Amino acid sequence: MPSLEKLQMYIDAEWQAPASGEYIETSNPFTGKPWGLVPRGNASDVDRAVGAAHKAFTSGEWPKLTATSRGHMLRRLGDLVAENADHLGEIEVKDNGKLIAEMAVQTKYAAQWYYYFGGLADKVEGGVLPIDKADHFAYTTHEPLGVIAMIIPWNSPLLLLTWKLAAALAAGNTVVVKPSEYTSASTLEFAKLVEQAGFPKGVFNVVTGYGQEAGEPLVTHKDVAKVAFTGGSESGTRVYEKAASGLKKVSLELGGKSPNIVFADCNMENAVMGAVSGIFAATGQTCIAGSRLLVQESIHDEFAEKLVAFAKTAKMGDPMSMDTQVGPVTTPPQFEKILSYMDVAKADGAECVLGGKRADRSECGDGWFVEPTVYTGVKNSMRIAQEEVFGPILSIIPFKDDEEAIEIANDVIYGLAAGLWTSDIGRCIEIPKRIKAGTVWVNTYRAVSYMAPFGGYKTSGLGRESGKDSIYEYMQTKTVWISTSKETANPFILK
Ligand code: NAD
């Protein structure tokens, strides 16, 4: 077996080995074989990284930079991301199983967050208050928080980091990132670009390792001001609890069980593509997966038939091949989890009309592949309709009318996203108002942008990423009062 590539952590602008001396194997989901070794960081590494980030926040070059200079640096980073997009994309494919066809677009697009927030850095303004107290002048300023801990999942490592990082750096914070133990390679490679862009030492640090061993010490570190977490709801809840003991600010981007609602008056061809994009793109491993397809009764059978016919043609195999449409599952535990939900669906009494098993196709080699799977006869109360699977498993649920569609759509603990397919302008406007989700797509699905706020209702999270207001998730407001009076005030009376 060829020797495995040994990666190092990036702390205080140096490539460092973990204090434990131990490494975690990282694998290629297409071959099912390890290709590299990722440092198994622990509390001691976290302490070094937070120490470096804290020092960079409080002294040296970074806090002295103007917001305009920070903006320039971010735009330089955007250029570097765009120039290196193919290389970064290939690492995501090797380490994560992402499709090169999608990465070619996604990684280039990630540069836009650095341009957008780079431009925004010097447009955050405080205000002079028309204060109601005589002989006083008062104004507000927005200041960075300090060291931000960023905890990232495995499904879209660079993009999800970018959503947080661009805003946090634009605001003037420093950062320690803990990527997923399964997919750390792209973040470590990206650290080289941060250095090339000219960010001072200690502003950006990466500690790799497991959630409990490296993630938790980061969340609870006394010098971390805020935790920005993306991941599953269970770990998110634990992170929230742990952060509470230090009264840290927290933003959470968690799971989803998004409804994709198809009305009888839709453009059926488009809606079929939207349903496919909602659940089979990225092998269903997205928080915004439209895993509950609500179809109006009158077109249910025809729609299900068309969808299945199209999904059957989806090309599986090597994610490095530009025409592959469904790639492998990223991790072995996730692979097992998806297969176990096929048993759950069966036990619940759902009818499998496509897939329902691991993919046993020659083009899938030894990779972790599951067949695109569709269930009909699903009731919204079934586990397969209530729990996040995070894989290419679609549940089709029939509904009678608008009221029933809305009721089913909202009847889950999650509220991340929803889709709606209709040609009725009234529905396009009225239904989004009644859907309890942070994003509603009408006649489209899976659209995201640096300027569009993204985040969850209900248990799908706290806070918003992207969009100009998201910079305030990484800032705090200070009010300054200046007395202009020459007289001595009575100290016992509130001014
Ligand atoms: P996960 O929760 O298992 O892990 C996410 C990250 O948290 C990893 O880096 C992990 O090491 C770390 N972690 C785990 N336990 C921790 C702890 N106790 N303290 C600190 N860190 C800890 O999630 P995952 O399996 O990597 O990712 C899939 C999940 O992420 C899905 O539920 C998906 O919906 C969610 N997700 C949400 C969004 C969103 O924007 N809402 C985007 C992508 C993924």
Residues whose N, C-alpha, C, O or C-beta is under 5 A from the ligand:
A	BS01	NAD	I151 I152 P153 W154 N155 K178 P179 S180 E181 G209 Y210 G211 Q212 G215 E216 T230 G231 G232 S233 S235 R238 V239 E253 L254 G255 G256 C287 S460
